[in-house]
Amino acid sequence: MCGIAGFSNFYVNYREEASRWYAILQKMNTCQTHRGPDENGVFLSRNCGLAHTRLSILDLEYGKQPMSRQVGNHRATIVYNGEIYNMPTLRQALQKEGITLETTCDTEVLLMGYLLHGISYIEQVNGIFAFAIYDETIQRLYLFRDRLGVKPLFFTLFNNTLIFSSELKGILCFPDFKARADRESLCELFGLGPAKTYGKGVFKDIDELLPGHYLVYNGSNLSTESYWKLESCPHKDTWNETVEKTRYLVTDAIQMQMLSDVPICTFLSGGVDSSLVTAVCSNELQKQGKKLDTYSFDFKDNDKNFKANTFQPSQDRPWVDMMIAHCRTNHQYLECSNADLYDYLFEAVDARDLPCMADVEASMLYFCKRVAKHHKVTLTGECADEIFGGYPWFHKKECFDANCFPWSMDFSPRTMLLKDNVLALLPLEEYAHAAYAKTLSEVPILPEENSEEKRRREISYLNLKWFMQTLLDRMDRTSMHAGLEARVPFADHRIVEYLWNVPWHMKCKDGVVKGLLRAAAQDLLPGEVLYRRKSPYPKTYDPAYESLLCTAIVETLSDTRAPLRELVDLTKVLVYIQHPSDYGRPFYGQLMAGPQLLAYLLQVNYWLEKYQVEVLL
């Protein structure tokens, strides 16, 4: 996995000031070194500059980038971030077409595929990726992003220059481009955060290439096109056929994503999703006489402070122990302290370049750094809940009927601490509802479906486009900030395409949450794990952490230099933290309640300071 960046302007000649532009490319690389600490490279032509930092996973010796190739008179250069899981198949096909490949890496396969078949080659690719191809022959720059948005890619058009980067910080390195936030940016932060509208970069004038899209820039015109989208059609498979097909797709995706020239590991929570990934990986490695390394995460002293609740019915440790015994893995239990968690709140902003999921994200960054000391590649169980219907809002009537994002039904915490004059300027609830309504307008509905199935599709689509994307962003930034490649087998587009059309009575067979996935995993997992009730990613229940946040937010707002003072009312905050019962409900997802709201506001303050964001109200 890697970091990419670059720029293109067809009205200048970069070679006339080559040393200056090389230095800018190196700066773009330096700010993303965490994504590729093994090596870096740059490319500069008359109209385009490309930068690349590399985390070496495949063809450690020869897979260097930027990479240039030529077929006949057709020459192009690529910078690429990702993994192509069907690379062996694509490689064989190119060789049958008479192509001689100089490396064993997927970068060259992508580039040669483009030179032979053009932009349509992307439709043959199964993987996670964001890459740029500069076609020197026809003078065009292309940007591509994977179907589900696992890998990030941001861009802006600034004074006729297209600037792009894996992370927002890369664009902010470009000369004279300033970090600014307007009212829309603040509506994103306070009306939707820690989510963000797909396609937006939150910073003013920065966009994100949409999943399943490519961008073309030729100097006079910039356009984006979709190469993949979900399509609705009747599901005709029987229950047994559906179980068999699901089992094949899931196990095949996991096996494909084990592709690596370095050892892999898995994250293991003891839930059905991560346990299934672990079981398949362990079985495959045992065939080779190898043992799988696994990791689980929790918070120091959580066994003393944990209290079961609707969202988090049980702790993970007993279930992890069952899976270790079942799969015979080499396991490490990792724990995070309050002090580490608080410190990593701010490094998590550095990783995301935005306020994020507070301690839910900070702890993941801490754990990824611990895992990265031993591994470069991990497989996770992310995305199964969005695809198979595991979250509470798939099942609760109040969520099903709500005319809003079902993971953010209580809007009051988003507004109650903001200053009155800020609230008067920001139409937060209207902005969030407009985003919700726009997404619903995109849902591909089957005319013959009844209103209940139509709503099922809407909730599924909302999850794929919003909640899953937020978690994928968390997984990418926290892992890559640590120099760790996190793979998400459930986000294989073949699984998503198939499950999109499986009716709810099969996904939730006999009322069992994720009943289809559990049926597909029969005989792969212990029965207790297979039917364990869902418990999300852990969070700390230590009241000392909450006290730490309360002290920090008061100290921050008491500082006259703090940019958060212009947005948040200290008096309202003081009342808020004196009434813990007022902030016990999640304002986002299952885990982000009162303490996480305070942590999120601290992240907003840090973000405004660190990135020197000019706020345009």
Secondary structure, DSSP 8 states (H G I E B T S, - for coil): -EEEEEEE-TTS-GGGGHHHHHHHHHHHHHTTGGG-BSEEEEEE-SSEEEEEEE---SSTTT--SSEEEEETTEEEEEEEEEEETTHHHHHHHHHHTT---S-SSHHHHHHHHHHHHGGGGGGG--EEEEEEEEETTTTEEEEEE-TT--S--EEEEETTEEEEESSHHHHHTSTT---EEEHHHHHIIIIITTS--TTB-SSTT-EE--TTEEEEE-SS-EEEEES-----------HHHHHHHHHHHHHHHHHHTT--SS-EEEE--SSHHHHHHHHHHHHHHHHTT---EEEEEEETTHHHH----SS--S-SHHHHHHHHHHHT-EEEEEEE-HHHHHHHHHHHHHHHSS--SHHHHHHHHHHHHHHTTT-SEEE--TTHHHHHT-SGGGT-HHHHH-SS-TT----HHHHTTB-HHHHHH--HHHHHHHHHHHHHHH----TTS-HHHHHHHHHHHHIIIIIHHHHHHHHHHHHHHTT-EEE-GGG-HHHHHHHHTS-HHHHTGGG-TTHHHHHHTTTTS-HHHHT-----S-----HHHHHHHHHHHHHHHHSTT-GGGGTB-HHHHHHHHT-GGGG-S-SBTTTBSHHHHHHHHHHHHHHHHHTT-EEE-
